[in-house]
């Protein structure tokens, strides 16, 4: 065996060792990533939303279904404002159900529990229940309008008990945002015959919502020491119809996994109801507030109409 051969053999061995090390290292990274996977379920409030200057309600429903199906989202939950139901809007709920998605209760008249009071709010929620309980793909989850559970502890507990007697679980969220205002800005621009740069609008929507998602995940990690199974609040609106698929693609590119709401609501935080006095934000914020995180640290910067108005212009969405 000559010297050159031995040198080449040594070099080849070193290369093989390096390759094996890289494979093992990448495997460790992959396993670590799986252990810390960030999971998120998609839910929509205020369905079925009326027609707008941008699109009809039926077109909106079809676009949202197409985006969810194209992205192979395992399920989504549509919280229904029941006083919007009529022959036309009922067909839209049927389309969501036929596509495999689910329906839940978002009250009858979409008034806050604090404003209505416990007796009237319970009656309002029951009115919605009577209209929704026999819907195809109905799930007994209830989400409070404005995330307002009642004006005081006594009211909150009474309303919760009444909903539990009807078989409802709390349709809480962990990630808040003002997607509704972004959609309103787009619809207003269309109504005023403004030119809309849809590429800029898409980027603005995706970047704003993703920033809020990451923000609340960080709040959860500080308060819980881990990332829970998140529940994202969206609205059944034009912005979702236009850009939902792009948001999902961006989330996945950043390591997020889309799960069903049913799976998300199995997370241990679903049973954490101790901080009932802090209920206007989300479940993660309530837990974080109880743990001592200041209230001003529990709102994302984009949860502000003035901020979004300015950012919308600066993003060049309308010209």
SERO-4910 file (N, C-alpha, C, O; in steps of 0.05 Angstrom, whole numbers):
BEGIN
 pado doro    nc1    nc2    nc3   cac1   cac2   cac3    cc1    cc2    cc3    oc1    oc2    oc3
  Unk    A     17    -24      0      0      0      0     18     25      0     32     30     19
  Unk    A     17     41    -22     35     64    -24     25     88     -8      2     88      1
  Unk    A     43    107     -6     36    131     12     13    147      0     -4    156     16
  Unk    A     12    151    -26    -10    166    -38    -37    153    -33    -57    167    -28
  Unk    A    -38    127    -36    -63    112    -31    -72    116     -2    -96    120      3
  Unk    A    -53    115     16    -60    118     45    -71    147     50    -90    150     66
  Unk    A    -59    166     37    -68    194     41    -96    197     30   -113    210     43
  Unk    A   -101    186      6   -128    188     -6   -149    173     11   -171    183     14
  Unk    A   -141    150     22   -159    135     39   -167    151     64   -189    151     73
  Unk    A   -147    164     75   -151    180     99   -170    204     93   -188    210    109
  Unk    A   -166    216     70   -183    238     62   -212    229     58   -230    242     66
  Unk    A   -215    205     45   -242    195     40   -256    188     66   -280    193     70
  Unk    A   -241    177     85   -252    170    111   -261    195    126   -282    195    138
  Unk    A   -245    217    124   -252    242    136   -278    253    124   -295    264    139
  Unk    A   -280    251     98   -304    261     84   -329    245     93   -350    256     99
  Unk    A   -326    218     95   -348    201    103   -357    208    132   -381    209    138
  Unk    A   -337    212    149   -343    219    177   -358    245    178   -377    248    194
  Unk    A   -350    265    162   -363    291    161   -392    288    152   -410    301    163
  Unk    A   -396    272    131   -423    268    120   -441    255    141   -464    264    145
  Unk    A   -431    235    154   -446    221    175   -453    240    198   -475    240    208
  Unk    A   -433    256    205   -438    276    227   -460    296    218   -478    302    234
  Unk    A   -459    305    193   -480    324    184   -507    311    184   -527    324    191
  Unk    A   -509    285    176   -535    271    175   -546    269    203   -570    274    208
  Unk    A   -529    261    222   -537    258    250   -546    285    261   -566    287    275
  Unk    A   -530    306    255   -537    333    265   -563    343    255   -579    354    269
  Unk    A   -568    339    228   -593    347    217   -617    332    228   -639    343    231
  Unk    A   -612    306    235   -633    290    247   -640    301    275   -664    302    282
  Unk    A   -619    309    289   -624    321    316   -640    346    314   -659    351    329
  Unk    A   -633    363    294   -647    388    290   -676    383    283   -694    396    292
  Unk    A   -681    363    265   -708    357    257   -724    347    280   -748    355    284
  Unk    A   -712    330    297   -726    319    320   -733    342    340   -755    343    351
  Unk    A   -714    360    343   -718    383    361   -741    400    351   -758    410    366
  Unk    A   -741    404    324   -762    420    312   -790    408    317   -809    422    322
  Unk    A   -791    381    314   -817    368    318   -826    370    347   -850    373    352
  Unk    A   -807    368    365   -814    370    394   -825    398    401   -841    400    419
  Unk    A   -817    418    385   -825    445    391   -843    456    369   -843    480    364
  Unk    A   -858    439    355   -875    447    333   -896    467    343   -907    464    365
  Unk    A   -900    487    328   -921    507    334   -946    500    318   -946    498    294
  Unk    A   -968    497    333   -993    487    322  -1015    509    324  -1016    523    344
  Unk    A  -1032    509    304  -1052    531    303  -1077    521    288  -1075    508    267
  Unk    A  -1100    528    299  -1125    522    287  -1138    548    276  -1133    569    288
  Unk    A  -1153    546    255  -1165    569    242  -1195    570    248  -1209    551    244
  Unk    A  -1204    593    259  -1232    597    264  -1241    624    252  -1225    642    250
  Unk    A  -1267    626    246  -1277    650    234  -1302    660    250  -1319    644    257
  Unk    A  -1302    685    256  -1325    697    269  -1344    711    249  -1336    716    226
  Unk    A  -1369    716    258  -1388    733    244  -1399    721    218  -1409    736    201
  Unk    A  -1397    695    214  -1409    683    190  -1439    683    194  -1449    679    216
  Unk    A  -1454    686    172  -1446    693    145  -1446    724    141  -1467    736    143
  Unk    A  -1423    735    134  -1420    764    131  -1434    774    106  -1433    760     85
  Unk    A  -1448    797    107  -1463    806     83  -1445    813     60  -1420    814     62
  Unk    A  -1457    819     37  -1443    828     13  -1428    854     19  -1435    869     37
  Unk    A  -1406    858      3  -1391    883      6  -1386    895    -22  -1395    884    -42
  Unk    A  -1372    917    -23  -1365    929    -49  -1345    913    -64  -1342    915    -88
  Unk    A  -1331    895    -49  -1310    878    -62  -1322    853    -74  -1314    844    -95
  Unk    A  -1341    841    -59  -1351    815    -69  -1378    808    -55  -1384    819    -33
  Unk    A  -1393    791    -67  -1417    781    -54  -1411    761    -32  -1389    750    -31
  Unk    A  -1429    757    -14  -1425    738      7  -1421    710     -4  -1404    695      6
  Unk    A  -1435    703    -25  -1432    676    -36  -1404    673    -49  -1392    652    -46
  Unk    A  -1395    693    -62  -1368    692    -74  -1347    689    -52  -1328    674    -55
  Unk    A  -1351    704    -30  -1333    702     -7  -1331    674      4  -1310    663      9
  Unk    A  -1355    662      8  -1356    634     18  -1341    615      0  -1325    598      9
  Unk    A  -1346    617    -26  -1332    599    -45  -1302    603    -45  -1287    583    -47
  Unk    A  -1293    628    -43  -1264    633    -42  -1251    622    -17  -1229    610    -18
  Unk    A  -1265    625      6  -1254    615     31  -1252    584     31  -1232    573     39
  Unk    A  -1273    572     21  -1273    542     18  -1251    533      0  -1236    514      6
  Unk    A  -1248    546    -23  -1227    539    -42  -1199    541    -30  -1182    524    -34
  Unk    A  -1195    563    -14  -1169    567     -2  -1163    546     19  -1141    535     20
  Unk    A  -1183    539     35  -1179    519     56  -1174    491     44  -1157    476     53
  Unk    A  -1189    485     23  -1186    459     10  -1159    457     -5  -1146    436     -4
  Unk    A  -1152    478    -19  -1126    478    -33  -1103    474    -14  -1083    460    -20
  Unk    A  -1105    487      9  -1084    485     29  -1086    459     46  -1069    454     63
  Unk    A  -1106    443     41  -1110    418     56  -1112    423     86  -1100    408    102
  Unk    A  -1126    443     93  -1131    449    122  -1150    427    133  -1171    423    121
  Unk    A  -1143    414    155  -1159    391    164  -1187    398    173  -1205    382    170
  Unk    A  -1191    423    183  -1218    432    190  -1216    461    197  -1194    472    203
  Unk    A  -1238    475    196  -1241    502    205  -1268    505    218  -1287    490    212
  Unk    A  -1271    524    237  -1295    527    252  -1307    555    246  -1293    575    250
  Unk    A  -1332    556    237  -1345    581    231  -1365    588    253  -1385    574    256
  Unk    A  -1360    610    267  -1378    618    289  -1399    637    277  -1393    657    265
  Unk    A  -1424    629    280  -1446    641    265  -1461    661    282  -1469    656    305
  Unk    A  -1465    685    270  -1484    705    282  -1511    698    271  -1518    704    248
  Unk    A  -1528    686    288  -1552    673    278  -1573    691    267  -1590    682    251
  Unk    A  -1574    717    275  -1595    734    264  -1589    741    235  -1606    754    222
  Unk    A  -1567    732    224  -1561    736    195  -1572    714    177  -1570    715    153
  Unk    A  -1584    694    190  -1592    671    174  -1618    676    159  -1638    686    171
  Unk    A  -1618    671    134  -1641    671    117  -1637    650     95  -1618    635     97
  Unk    A  -1655    649     76  -1652    628     55  -1626    629     41  -1613    608     36
  Unk    A  -1617    653     34  -1592    656     19  -1567    650     36  -1550    635     28
  Unk    A  -1566    661     60  -1543    656     77  -1542    628     88  -1521    617     93
  Unk    A  -1566    616     91  -1566    587     99  -1551    570     79  -1538    551     86
  Unk    A  -1554    576     53  -1540    561     33  -1510    563     36  -1496    544     30
  Unk    A  -1501    586     46  -1472    589     50  -1462    571     73  -1441    559     71
  Unk    A  -1478    570     95  -1470    552    116  -1470    523    107  -1453    507    114
  Unk    A  -1490    516     90  -1491    489     79  -1467    483     62  -1457    460     62
  Unk    A  -1456    503     48  -1432    499     32  -1408    494     49  -1392    476     43
  Unk    A  -1406    508     71  -1383    503     90  -1385    475    101  -1365    460    102
  Unk    A  -1409    467    109  -1413    440    120  -1408    419     99  -1395    398    105
  Unk    A  -1417    423     75  -1413    403     53  -1384    400     46  -1375    379     37
  Unk    A  -1368    421     51  -1339    420     45  -1324    407     68  -1300    403     67
  Unk    A  -1339    400     90  -1326    385    112  -1319    403    136  -1307    393    155
  Unk    A  -1326    428    135  -1320    446    157  -1343    448    176  -1365    438    171
  Unk    A  -1339    461    199  -1359    460    220  -1370    487    228  -1358    508    223
  Unk    A  -1393    486    241  -1409    510    249  -1411    511    279  -1413    490    292
  Unk    A  -1410    535    290  -1413    539    319  -1428    564    325  -1436    579    307
  Unk    A  -1432    570    351  -1450    591    360  -1435    616    368  -1416    615    384
  Unk    A  -1442    638    355  -1430    665    361  -1452    684    370  -1450    708    366
  Unk    A  -1473    674    383  -1496    688    394  -1516    694    371  -1511    687    348
  Unk    A  -1538    705    379  -1559    712    359  -1555    740    348  -1554    744    324
  Unk    A  -1552    760    366  -1552    788    357  -1525    801    357  -1522    825    350
  Unk    A  -1504    787    366  -1477    797    367  -1475    822    385  -1463    842    377
  Unk    A  -1487    821    408  -1484    842    428  -1467    831    451  -1467    807    457
  Unk    A  -1453    849    464  -1435    840    486  -1451    831    510  -1473    841    515
  Unk    A  -1440    811    524  -1453    801    548  -1455    823    570  -1475    823    585
  Unk    A  -1436    840    571  -1437    862    591  -1460    881    585  -1473    890    603
  Unk    A  -1464    887    559  -1485    906    552  -1513    894    556  -1531    907    565
  Unk    A  -1516    868    549  -1542    855    551  -1549    848    580  -1573    848    587
  Unk    A  -1529    841    596  -1535    831    622  -1539    801    621  -1544    790    599
  Unk    A  -1536    787    643  -1535    758    642  -1561    745    632  -1560    727    616
  Unk    A  -1584    755    642  -1610    743    634  -1614    746    604  -1622    727    591
  Unk    A  -1610    770    593  -1615    775    565  -1594    761    548  -1600    752    526
  Unk    A  -1570    760    558  -1549    746    541  -1555    716    539  -1552    705    518
  Unk    A  -1563    704    561  -1570    676    561  -1592    671    541  -1592    651    526
  Unk    A  -1612    688    541  -1635    685    523  -1625    688    494  -1634    674    476
  Unk    A  -1607    707    489  -1597    712    462  -1581    687    452  -1585    678    430
  Unk    A  -1564    676    470  -1549    653    462  -1567    629    457  -1561    613    439
  Unk    A  -1588    626    473  -1607    604    469  -1622    607    442  -1628    587    429
  Unk    A  -1629    632    435  -1642    637    409  -1624    627    386  -1634    615    367
  Unk    A  -1598    633    388  -1580    623    368  -1578    593    368  -1577    580    347
  Unk    A  -1578    582    392  -1576    552    395  -1599    538    380  -1595    518    367
  Unk    A  -1623    549    383  -1646    537    370  -1644    536    340  -1654    518    327
  Unk    A  -1631    557    329  -1628    558    300  -1604    542    290  -1603    534    266
  Unk    A  -1585    537    307  -1560    525    298  -1557    495    305  -1542    481    292
  Unk    A  -1571    486    326  -1566    459    336  -1571    437    316  -1559    415    319
  Unk    A  -1588    441    296  -1593    421    276  -1579    426    250  -1585    412    230
  Unk    A  -1561    445    250  -1545    450    226  -1527    426    220  -1517    413    239
  Unk    A  -1522    421    195  -1502    401    188  -1475    409    198  -1467    433    196
  Unk    A  -1460    390    209  -1433    395    220  -1432    416    242  -1413    430    245
  Unk    A  -1453    417    258  -1453    435    281  -1437    423    304  -1438    399    309
  Unk    A  -1421    440    316  -1405    432    340  -1413    451    363  -1416    475    359
  Unk    A  -1417    441    387  -1426    457    409  -1404    474    422  -1396    469    445
  Unk    A  -1394    493    407  -1375    513    418  -1389    540    416  -1403    546    396
  Unk    A  -1385    556    436  -1397    583    437  -1374    603    440  -1357    600    458
  Unk    A  -1375    624    424  -1355    646    426  -1370    672    431  -1389    679    417
  Unk    A  -1362    686    452  -1374    711    459  -1367    733    440  -1344    736    433
  Unk    A  -1387    749    430  -1381    772    414  -1362    791    430  -1366    796    454
  Unk    A  -1342    801    417  -1322    819    429  -1307    805    451  -1293    819    467
  Unk    A  -1309    779    453  -1296    763    474  -1304    772    502  -1289    770    521
  Unk    A  -1328    784    504  -1339    795    529  -1357    774    542  -1378    767    531
  Unk    A  -1348    763    565  -1362    742    578  -1382    751    599  -1397    735    610
  Unk    A  -1383    777    605  -1402    788    625  -1389    810    641  -1364    814    641
  Unk    A  -1406    826    654  -1395    850    667  -1383    846    694  -1368    863    704
  Unk    A  -1389    823    707  -1378    818    734  -1376    787    737  -1387    772    722
  Unk    A  -1363    779    759  -1359    751    764  -1385    735    766  -1387    713    755
  Unk    A  -1404    746    779  -1430    733    782  -1443    728    755  -1453    706    750
  Unk    A  -1443    748    738  -1455    745    711  -1439    725    694  -1451    709    680
  Unk    A  -1413    727    695  -1396    709    680  -1402    680    687  -1405    663    669
  Unk    A  -1403    674    713  -1408    646    722  -1436    637    714  -1440    614    707
  Unk    A  -1456    655    717  -1484    647    710  -1486    641    680  -1499    621    673
  Unk    A  -1474    658    664  -1475    653    635  -1461    627    627  -1470    612    611
  Unk    A  -1438    623    639  -1422    599    634  -1438    574    641  -1438    555    626
  Unk    A  -1451    575    664  -1466    552    673  -1490    546    654  -1495    523    648
  Unk    A  -1503    567    645  -1526    563    627  -1516    551    600  -1530    534    589
  Unk    A  -1494    561    590  -1483    550    565  -1474    521    569  -1478    505    551
  Unk    A  -1463    515    592  -1455    487    597  -1479    468    598  -1478    446    589
  Unk    A  -1501    478    609  -1526    462    610  -1536    455    582  -1549    435    577
  Unk    A  -1530    473    562  -1538    468    535  -1517    451    520  -1521    444    497
  Unk    A  -1496    444    534  -1475    427    523  -1452    441    510  -1436    429    496
  Unk    A  -1451    467    515  -1430    483    501  -1403    483    516  -1402    482    541
  Unk    A  -1382    484    500  -1355    489    510  -1347    517    501  -1358    528    482
  Unk    A  -1327    528    514  -1319    555    508  -1302    556    482  -1282    543    480
  Unk    A  -1311    572    463  -1296    575    438  -1276    597    440  -1276    616    424
  Unk    A  -1258    595    460  -1238    616    465  -1219    618    441  -1218    601    424
  Unk    A  -1203    640    442  -1181    643    423  -1156    646    438  -1156    652    462
  Unk    A  -1133    643    425  -1107    650    437  -1093    671    421  -1073    683    431
  Unk    A  -1102    677    397  -1089    697    380  -1110    717    370  -1127    710    354
  Unk    A  -1107    742    379  -1125    763    371  -1112    780    349  -1087    779    346
  Unk    A  -1128    794    334  -1117    812    314  -1140    830    304  -1164    825    311
  Unk    A  -1134    849    288  -1154    867    276  -1157    861    246  -1158    880    230
  Unk    A  -1159    836    239  -1163    830    210  -1189    842    200  -1191    849    176
  Unk    A  -1209    846    217  -1234    858    209  -1230    887    199  -1244    895    180
  Unk    A  -1211    901    211  -1207    929    203  -1192    929    176  -1197    947    159
  Unk    A  -1173    911    173  -1159    910    147  -1179    905    124  -1178    917    103
  Unk    A  -1198    886    129  -1218    880    109  -1236    904    105  -1244    910     82
  Unk    A  -1243    918    126  -1260    942    123  -1246    964    106  -1259    977     90
  Unk    A  -1220    967    110  -1205    986     94  -1205    979     65  -1207    996     47
  Unk    A  -1202    953     59  -1203    944     31  -1231    949     19  -1233    958     -4
  Unk    A  -1252    942     33  -1279    945     23  -1285    975     19  -1299    982      0
  Unk    A  -1276    992     37  -1281   1020     35  -1266   1032     11  -1277   1049     -4
  Unk    A  -1242   1022      6  -1227   1031    -18  -1242   1023    -44  -1244   1039    -62
  Unk    A  -1253    999    -44  -1268    990    -68  -1294   1007    -71  -1301   1014    -93
  Unk    A  -1307   1012    -48  -1332   1028    -49  -1326   1056    -60  -1343   1068    -73
  Unk    A  -1303   1067    -53  -1296   1094    -62  -1282   1094    -89  -1270   1115    -97
  Unk    A  -1282   1071   -102  -1271   1069   -129  -1241   1075   -130  -1230   1085   -150
  Unk    A  -1227   1068   -108  -1198   1071   -107  -1184   1048   -121  -1195   1026   -123
  Unk    A  -1160   1053   -131  -1144   1031   -142  -1131   1016   -119  -1119   1028   -102
  Unk    A  -1133    990   -120  -1121    973    -99  -1098    956   -110  -1101    942   -130
  Unk    A  -1075    959    -98  -1052    942   -105  -1055    916    -89  -1048    916    -65
  Unk    A  -1064    895   -102  -1071    871    -87  -1045    856    -77  -1047    841    -57
  Unk    A  -1023    859    -91   -998    847    -81   -990    861    -55   -982    847    -36
  Unk    A   -991    887    -54   -985    901    -30  -1005    895     -8   -997    893     16
  Unk    A  -1030    892    -15  -1051    886      4  -1045    858     16  -1048    854     41
  Unk    A  -1038    839     -1  -1032    812      9  -1009    812     29  -1010    800     50
  Unk    A   -988    826     21   -964    827     39   -971    841     65   -963    832     87
  Unk    A   -987    862     64   -995    876     88  -1011    858    107  -1007    857    131
  Unk    A  -1030    844     95  -1047    826    111  -1031    803    123  -1032    798    147
  Unk    A  -1015    790    107   -999    767    117   -979    776    138   -977    763    159
  Unk    A   -964    797    132   -944    806    151   -956    815    178   -946    809    199
  Unk    A   -979    829    176   -992    839    201  -1002    816    218   -997    815    242
  Unk    A  -1016    797    205  -1027    775    221  -1005    756    231  -1006    747    253
  Unk    A   -984    752    214   -963    734    223   -948    746    247   -941    732    266
  Unk    A   -944    772    247   -931    786    269   -948    782    295   -936    778    316
  Unk    A   -974    784    293   -992    780    316   -990    751    326   -990    746    350
  Unk    A   -989    733    307   -988    704    315   -962    698    330   -963    685    351
  Unk    A   -940    708    320   -914    704    333   -914    718    361   -902    708    380
  Unk    A   -926    741    362   -927    757    387   -941    741    409   -931    738    431
  Unk    A   -965    730    402   -980    716    423   -968    689    429   -971    678    451
  Unk    A   -954    677    410   -939    653    417   -917    659    437   -912    643    455
  Unk    A   -904    681    434   -883    689    453   -895    695    480   -883    688    501
  Unk    A   -918    708    481   -931    713    506   -938    687    520   -934    684    544
  Unk    A   -947    667    504   -954    641    516   -929    627    527   -930    615    548
  Unk    A   -907    629    512   -883    616    521   -873    628    548   -863    613    565
  Unk    A   -876    654    550   -868    667    575   -886    659    598   -876    654    621
  Unk    A   -912    657    593   -931    651    615   -933    622    621   -937    614    644
  Unk    A   -930    604    600   -935    576    604   -909    559    603   -908    537    612
  Unk    A   -888    571    591   -863    557    588   -864    539    563   -846    523    559
  Unk    A   -884    542    546   -886    526    522   -906    539    503   -920    558    510
  Unk    A   -907    529    478   -926    538    459   -951    520    460   -948    496    455
  Unk    A   -974    531    466   -998    514    467  -1009    509    439   -998    519    419
  Unk    A  -1030    494    437  -1044    491    412  -1061    516    409  -1081    520    423
  Unk    A  -1054    532    390  -1066    559    387  -1092    558    372  -1097    540    356
  Unk    A  -1109    577    378  -1134    582    363  -1133    610    352  -1133    630    367
  Unk    A  -1132    612    325  -1130    638    312  -1158    649    307  -1175    635    296
  Unk    A  -1162    674    314  -1187    688    308  -1184    702    281  -1166    719    277
  Unk    A  -1200    694    262  -1204    709    237  -1234    716    235  -1250    707    251
  Unk    A  -1241    731    215  -1269    737    209  -1275    728    181  -1258    727    163
  Unk    A  -1300    720    177  -1309    711    150  -1313    736    133  -1335    746    129
  Unk    A  -1290    747    123  -1291    772    109  -1275    772     83  -1264    751     75
  Unk    A  -1275    794     69  -1262    796     43  -1232    791     44  -1221    777     27
  Unk    A  -1219    801     65  -1190    798     67  -1183    768     69  -1164    759     57
  Unk    A  -1199    754     85  -1194    725     88  -1199    711     61  -1183    693     53
  Unk    A  -1220    719     47  -1226    706     21  -1203    711      1  -1197    693    -15
  Unk    A  -1191    734      3  -1170    741    -16  -1143    729     -9  -1128    721    -27
  Unk    A  -1136    728     17  -1108    723     24  -1104    700     44  -1082    696     53
  Unk    A  -1125    685     50  -1123    663     70  -1102    643     61  -1086    634     77
  Unk    A  -1103    635     35  -1084    616     26  -1055    625     29  -1037    609     35
  Unk    A  -1050    651     24  -1023    662     27  -1014    662     56   -991    656     62
  Unk    A  -1033    668     74  -1026    667    103  -1019    639    111   -999    635    125
  Unk    A  -1034    619    103  -1029    591    110  -1001    583     99   -986    570    113
  Unk    A   -996    589     74   -970    582     62   -947    595     77   -927    582     82
  Unk    A   -950    620     85   -929    633    100   -925    620    128   -902    616    137
  Unk    A   -947    614    141   -945    601    167   -929    575    165   -911    569    181
  Unk    A   -936    559    145   -922    533    142   -893    537    135   -876    521    144
  Unk    A   -887    557    120   -859    562    113   -842    570    137   -818    568    137
  Unk    A   -856    580    158   -842    588    183   -845    567    205   -839    572    228
  Unk    A   -853    543    197   -853    520    216   -878    516    231   -879    499    250
  Unk    A   -900    529    224   -925    525    237   -941    502    224   -939    498    200
  Unk    A   -955    488    241   -972    466    231  -1002    474    236  -1009    483    257
  Unk    A  -1018    470    215  -1046    476    217  -1061    451    227  -1059    430    215
  Unk    A  -1076    454    249  -1090    432    261  -1120    439    261  -1128    461    255
  Unk    A  -1137    419    269  -1165    424    270  -1172    439    296  -1157    436    316
  Unk    A  -1193    455    297  -1202    468    322  -1208    447    344  -1202    452    367
  Unk    A  -1219    424    336  -1225    404    356  -1200    395    371  -1200    392    395
  Unk    A  -1178    392    356  -1153    384    368  -1142    407    385  -1132    402    407
  Unk    A  -1144    431    376  -1134    454    391  -1148    457    418  -1136    463    438
  Unk    A  -1175    452    418  -1190    455    442  -1186    432    462  -1199    431    483
  Unk    A  -1169    413    455  -1161    392    474  -1137    401    491  -1129    387    510
  Unk    A  -1125    424    484  -1101    433    499  -1109    438    528  -1131    446    534
  Unk    A  -1090    434    547  -1096    438    576  -1106    466    582  -1121    470    602
  Unk    A  -1099    487    566  -1108    514    572  -1139    516    569  -1151    535    578
  Unk    A  -1151    497    555  -1180    497    553  -1194    495    580  -1217    503    583
  Unk    A  -1180    483    599  -1191    479    626  -1182    501    645  -1190    500    669
  Unk    A  -1166    520    636  -1156    541    654  -1174    565    653  -1172    582    636
  Unk    A  -1193    565    671  -1213    586    672  -1210    604    697  -1229    618    705
  Unk    A  -1187    603    709  -1184    616    735  -1185    647    734  -1194    660    752
  Unk    A  -1175    658    712  -1174    687    711  -1198    698    695  -1195    708    673
  Unk    A  -1221    694    707  -1246    702    693  -1250    732    691  -1267    741    676
  Unk    A  -1235    747    707  -1239    776    707  -1226    789    683  -1231    812    677
  Unk    A  -1208    774    669  -1193    786    647  -1201    770    622  -1189    750    615
  Unk    A  -1222    779    608  -1234    762    588  -1238    777    561  -1250    765    543
  Unk    A  -1230    802    559  -1235    817    534  -1213    813    513  -1215    825    492
  Unk    A  -1193    796    519  -1171    793    500  -1170    765    489  -1182    759    469
  Unk    A  -1156    747    503  -1156    719    495  -1146    702    518  -1137    712    538
  Unk    A  -1147    675    515  -1141    657    536  -1111    660    544  -1105    659    568
  Unk    A  -1093    662    525  -1065    666    531  -1060    691    547  -1045    691    566
  Unk    A  -1073    713    539  -1070    738    553  -1080    737    581  -1068    748    600
  Unk    A  -1102    722    586  -1113    719    613  -1094    704    631  -1090    712    654
  Unk    A  -1082    683    620  -1063    667    636  -1038    684    641  -1027    684    663
  Unk    A  -1029    699    621  -1005    716    624  -1010    738    644   -992    744    660
  Unk    A  -1034    750    644  -1040    771    663  -1040    760    691  -1030    774    710
  Unk    A  -1051    736    695  -1051    724    722  -1023    719    731  -1017    720    755
  Unk    A  -1005    713    713   -977    706    720   -960    731    726   -937    729    733
  Unk    A   -973    755    722   -959    779    729   -949    796    706   -937    817    710
  Unk    A   -953    787    681   -945    803    658   -963    827    656   -987    824    656
  Unk    A   -951    851    654   -968    876    653   -987    876    629   -981    865    608
  Unk    A  -1010    888    633  -1031    888    613  -1022    901    587  -1029    892    565
  Unk    A  -1005    922    589   -996    936    565   -977    919    548   -969    927    526
  Unk    A   -969    896    558   -952    878    543   -968    855    530   -956    837    519
  Unk    A   -994    857    532  -1011    835    523  -1027    842    498  -1046    827    491
  Unk    A  -1021    864    486  -1034    872    461  -1014    877    439   -994    890    443
  Unk    A  -1019    865    416  -1001    869    394  -1005    897    383  -1027    908    384
  Unk    A   -984    909    372   -985    937    363  -1006    941    342  -1017    963    340
  Unk    A  -1012    921    326  -1032    924    305  -1061    923    314  -1079    927    298
  Unk    A  -1065    918    340  -1093    919    351  -1100    948    358  -1106    954    380
  Unk    A  -1099    964    337  -1104    993    340  -1112   1004    313  -1097   1002    294
  Unk    A  -1136   1016    312  -1146   1025    286  -1129   1047    274  -1123   1047    250
  Unk    A  -1119   1066    291  -1103   1088    281  -1077   1077    269  -1067   1086    248
  Unk    A  -1065   1058    283  -1040   1045    273  -1045   1033    246  -1029   1037    228
  Unk    A  -1066   1017    243  -1072   1003    218  -1078   1023    196  -1070   1018    173
  Unk    A  -1093   1044    202  -1099   1064    181  -1073   1076    169  -1070   1078    145
  Unk    A  -1054   1082    186  -1029   1094    177  -1012   1073    163  -1001   1078    142
  Unk    A  -1011   1049    174   -995   1027    162  -1006   1019    135   -991   1012    116
  Unk    A  -1032   1020    132  -1046   1013    107  -1037   1032     85  -1031   1023     62
  Unk    A  -1036   1057     91  -1027   1078     71   -997   1074     65   -989   1075     42
  Unk    A   -981   1070     86   -952   1067     82   -945   1042     66   -925   1042     52
  Unk    A   -962   1022     67   -957    997     52   -964   1000     23   -958    982      7
  Unk    A   -975   1022     15   -982   1027    -13  -1004   1009    -24  -1004   1001    -47
  Unk    A  -1023   1003     -6  -1045    985    -15  -1064   1000    -34  -1073    988    -53
  Unk    A  -1069   1025    -29  -1087   1041    -45  -1071   1063    -59  -1054   1076    -47
  Unk    A  -1078   1068    -84  -1064   1089    -99  -1083   1104   -118  -1075   1122   -132
***
